[in-house]
Amino acid sequence: MTSNCTNNARCFFKGAFLYFFVSTLVLGGIFASYIAGSAVAQAMDAQGWCFYITATLSWASVFALVPFILSAALYAVTKSVRASSLLHVSLTVLLVAFFIMNGLVYSQYRFHINGFVLDMLFSEGAGDIFQFNASIYIKLVAAFLFIVLAAAAVRRVCSLVVKRWNYVAAVPASLLIVAALLFSNGIHAYAAVVKTASVIRSAPIVPYYFPLTANRFLHKLGVVSKETLTTAGLGSDGASGLNYPANELVVQPDTAPKNIVMIVIDSWNSRSWSPEVFPNIWNFSSRCAYYGDHLSSSNGTTGSTFGMFFGLPAYFRSDIEAAGTQPLLVEQMLAEGYDVKAFSSATLVYPPFARLLFANVPNLRIESKGKTVYDRDCEITDEFISYINSSNSERPFYSLLFYDLAHGYELPADKLTRFTPSWNFANYLALNNDTDPTPFWNLYRNCLFQIDSLVGRVINCLEEKKLLDNTVVVITGDHGQEFNENKKNFWGHNSNYSPVQLRVPLLYFDASQAAAVRRHRTTHYDIAPTLLKSVLGVQNDVSDLGVGHMLEDSCSRDWHIVGNKDNYAFIREKDNVIIEKKYSGHIDVYDSLMNLRDDYKVNSRELNEAILKLNKLYK
């Protein structure tokens, strides 16, 4: 039996419900597409797919319900079909556009748009971090207009269809959504207990999804043991402060203190280290200790730089920030009268290095004024050279030069000719698992070549001023940069803890030490204690200063921790597996190529020892 739409209210609500259901299907399809190209898709089984499809459908209905309710509320107040329908369409367009954009973010970084991303987008200095070509903006605008037109057309079709659509047809649609909601949550609650990998791993792919867990309830029923519940969360501290340093510093400053210059290249892929890309630094490396198996403390700038300066994992960042604690390295330099300078291409406001690392440094330089990343990298080089040339002070100095060009990919056209074929800009929209990385890789290498020329100027300046004999120079990257080396569709950084995103070159120059090539594993946690003890005269045992060792110490760096408190991993040195604790609390194990290792048996005793060692830093 059909029912003609002769009543405005009935007509509106029938059309709005049909549009809600179609919107649910569209959003559900977008959510479901997020799994494409990910390593999780390869490990899915029938149970996992049943969960994932029902989860995406039911969770999409929750988002689609918001425009439906708001438009219905507007109609109840105004009785205007046009205004209410316009609101429904507008809100749905925003949802669809947002989740398409979120899908792009997820495909690159394996996390959804969150406060971290929004902070970067809308904070001061966002232009230093995100670099987009005009053609990308044109494509995004065109895509948005297409969404608008498609959404309006669908709403019009819904208005026409409901003229011969009975309310009874809404029943199976509603039942389908409710059934999907109950089924997905029920299967997840069960999977969380029995550790069904396909369900647990696919759940975080659904954006902002919080499925049901009932572990404690199932524990009361005797389904799961208390031990299983208490060991699922890898390392709870239960304390409020850190033993940093573990004991008060004992210092015997050198009567002829050495200067320190730290040169950090943002996003340095270790595969690029060659004389063709780095002729100046490569030539200088013959006078340095070169560490060929050096790992960062994280896969992003904040965590990796935190590790370099504090000698601590970013696992402790929230504790450090809450207490306002500054790095021992910086505080000891200030105590010994160093002139501390930071020449950073990107702003020091975000990430908050001005507050986190240099809060007590007077007259801190916090930003560069150049219009492009290349301009700003040139500017910090010029300013450092000007500072060295104009300084008449007898004080020792510390200078940080932080180059951003290999992260920003922004070069003048005449600088793109050394490595070809090369993209003119980083076309992120073109990246997928089948993309030929060569032109992107060559763009990246062209950027590194320009950084090398700038670093060459820095080294030449120190040499010309006869400062190298009394200056320690550290050259490294904050973290790695991936170009889909593992064929898992990972590009950039901040998306996994594979060697590609963690390994960076490290050069340590001290004229009083012989040049060497050292192959034992070292980490970013070793840099601060080495400088504290070798240059600043700190006499404490290295264990008082963080989790690192002296760079020249060839002891094991097994169970190297990377990441932050919410998502971190232990890197095993002996077999290079990656034991990662996800945001959800679930643990995944990968090999160095980011293949899931379901067969890998984590040694519970060793894992427990690693966690206890970490937690010993708490008071």
SULKADA-V908238 format. One record per residue. N is the residue number from 1. SS is DSSP state (2 for helix, 1 for strand, 0 for the rest). Layout:
[[N:SS] [N:SS]]
This chain:
[[1:0] [2:0] [3:0] [4:0] [5:0] [6:0] [7:0] [8:2] [9:2] [10:2] [11:2] [12:2] [13:2] [14:2] [15:2] [16:2] [17:2] [18:2] [19:2] [20:2] [21:2] [22:2] [23:2] [24:2] [25:2] [26:2] [27:2] [28:2] [29:2] [30:2] [31:2] [32:2] [33:2] [34:0] [35:0] [36:0] [37:0] [38:0] [39:2] [40:2] [41:2] [42:2] [43:0] [44:0] [45:0] [46:2] [47:2] [48:2] [49:2] [50:2] [51:2] [52:2] [53:2] [54:2] [55:2] [56:2] [57:2] [58:2] [59:2] [60:2] [61:2] [62:2] [63:2] [64:2] [65:2] [66:2] [67:2] [68:2] [69:2] [70:2] [71:2] [72:2] [73:2] [74:2] [75:2] [76:2] [77:2] [78:2] [79:0] [80:0] [81:2] [82:2] [83:2] [84:2] [85:2] [86:2] [87:2] [88:2] [89:2] [90:2] [91:2] [92:2] [93:2] [94:2] [95:2] [96:2] [97:2] [98:2] [99:2] [100:2] [101:2] [102:2] [103:2] [104:2] [105:2] [106:2] [107:2] [108:2] [109:2] [110:0] [111:0] [112:0] [113:0] [114:0] [115:2] [116:2] [117:2] [118:2] [119:2] [120:2] [121:2] [122:2] [123:0] [124:0] [125:0] [126:2] [127:2] [128:2] [129:2] [130:0] [131:0] [132:0] [133:0] [134:2] [135:2] [136:2] [137:2] [138:2] [139:2] [140:2] [141:2] [142:2] [143:2] [144:2] [145:2] [146:2] [147:2] [148:2] [149:2] [150:2] [151:2] [152:2] [153:2] [154:2] [155:2] [156:2] [157:2] [158:2] [159:2] [160:2] [161:2] [162:2] [163:2] [164:2] [165:0] [166:0] [167:0] [168:0] [169:2] [170:2] [171:2] [172:2] [173:2] [174:2] [175:2] [176:2] [177:2] [178:2] [179:2] [180:2] [181:2] [182:2] [183:2] [184:2] [185:2] [186:2] [187:2] [188:2] [189:2] [190:2] [191:2] [192:2] [193:2] [194:2] [195:0] [196:0] [197:2] [198:2] [199:2] [200:2] [201:2] [202:2] [203:2] [204:0] [205:0] [206:0] [207:0] [208:0] [209:0] [210:0] [211:0] [212:0] [213:0] [214:0] [215:2] [216:2] [217:2] [218:2] [219:2] [220:2] [221:0] [222:0] [223:0] [224:0] [225:0] [226:2] [227:2] [228:2] [229:2] [230:2] [231:0] [232:0] [233:0] [234:0] [235:0] [236:0] [237:0] [238:0] [239:0] [240:0] [241:0] [242:1] [243:0] [244:0] [245:0] [246:0] [247:0] [248:0] [249:0] [250:0] [251:1] [252:0] [253:0] [254:0] [255:0] [256:0] [257:0] [258:0] [259:1] [260:1] [261:1] [262:1] [263:1] [264:1] [265:1] [266:0] [267:0] [268:0] [269:0] [270:2] [271:2] [272:2] [273:0] [274:0] [275:0] [276:0] [277:0] [278:0] [279:2] [280:2] [281:2] [282:2] [283:2] [284:2] [285:2] [286:0] [287:0] [288:0] [289:1] [290:1] [291:1] [292:1] [293:1] [294:1] [295:1] [296:0] [297:0] [298:0] [299:0] [300:0] [301:2] [302:2] [303:2] [304:2] [305:2] [306:2] [307:2] [308:2] [309:2] [310:2] [311:0] [312:0] [313:0] [314:1] [315:0] [316:0] [317:2] [318:2] [319:2] [320:2] [321:2] [322:2] [323:2] [324:0] [325:0] [326:0] [327:0] [328:2] [329:2] [330:2] [331:2] [332:2] [333:2] [334:2] [335:2] [336:0] [337:0] [338:0] [339:1] [340:1] [341:1] [342:1] [343:1] [344:1] [345:0] [346:0] [347:0] [348:0] [349:0] [350:0] [351:0] [352:0] [353:2] [354:2] [355:2] [356:2] [357:0] [358:0] [359:0] [360:0] [361:0] [362:0] [363:0] [364:0] [365:0] [366:0] [367:0] [368:0] [369:0] [370:0] [371:0] [372:0] [373:2] [374:2] [375:2] [376:2] [377:2] [378:2] [379:2] [380:2] [381:2] [382:2] [383:2] [384:2] [385:2] [386:2] [387:2] [388:2] [389:2] [390:2] [391:0] [392:0] [393:0] [394:0] [395:0] [396:0] [397:1] [398:1] [399:1] [400:1] [401:1] [402:1] [403:1] [404:0] [405:2] [406:2] [407:2] [408:2] [409:0] [410:0] [411:0] [412:0] [413:2] [414:2] [415:2] [416:0] [417:0] [418:0] [419:0] [420:0] [421:0] [422:0] [423:0] [424:0] [425:0] [426:0] [427:0] [428:2] [429:2] [430:2] [431:0] [432:0] [433:0] [434:0] [435:0] [436:0] [437:0] [438:2] [439:2] [440:2] [441:2] [442:2] [443:2] [444:2] [445:2] [446:2] [447:2] [448:2] [449:2] [450:2] [451:2] [452:2] [453:2] [454:2] [455:2] [456:2] [457:2] [458:2] [459:2] [460:2] [461:2] [462:2] [463:2] [464:2] [465:0] [466:0] [467:0] [468:2] [469:2] [470:2] [471:1] [472:1] [473:1] [474:1] [475:1] [476:1] [477:1] [478:0] [479:0] [480:0] [481:0] [482:1] [483:1] [484:0] [485:0] [486:0] [487:0] [488:0] [489:0] [490:0] [491:1] [492:1] [493:0] [494:0] [495:0] [496:0] [497:0] [498:0] [499:2] [500:2] [501:2] [502:2] [503:1] [504:0] [505:0] [506:1] [507:1] [508:1] [509:1] [510:0] [511:0] [512:0] [513:0] [514:0] [515:0] [516:1] [517:1] [518:1] [519:1] [520:1] [521:1] [522:1] [523:1] [524:0] [525:2] [526:2] [527:2] [528:2] [529:2] [530:2] [531:2] [532:2] [533:2] [534:2] [535:0] [536:0] [537:0] [538:1] [539:0] [540:0] [541:0] [542:2] [543:2] [544:2] [545:2] [546:0] [547:0] [548:0] [549:0] [550:0] [551:0] [552:0] [553:0] [554:0] [555:0] [556:0] [557:0] [558:0] [559:0] [560:1] [561:1] [562:1] [563:1] [564:1] [565:0] [566:0] [567:0] [568:1] [569:1] [570:1] [571:1] [572:0] [573:0] [574:0] [575:0] [576:0] [577:0] [578:1] [579:1] [580:1] [581:1] [582:0] [583:0] [584:0] [585:0] [586:0] [587:1] [588:1] [589:1] [590:1] [591:0] [592:0] [593:0] [594:0] [595:0] [596:1] [597:0] [598:0] [599:0] [600:0] [601:0] [602:0] [603:0] [604:2] [605:2] [606:2] [607:2] [608:2] [609:2] [610:2] [611:2] [612:2] [613:2] [614:2] [615:2] [616:0] [617:0] [618:1] [619:0]]
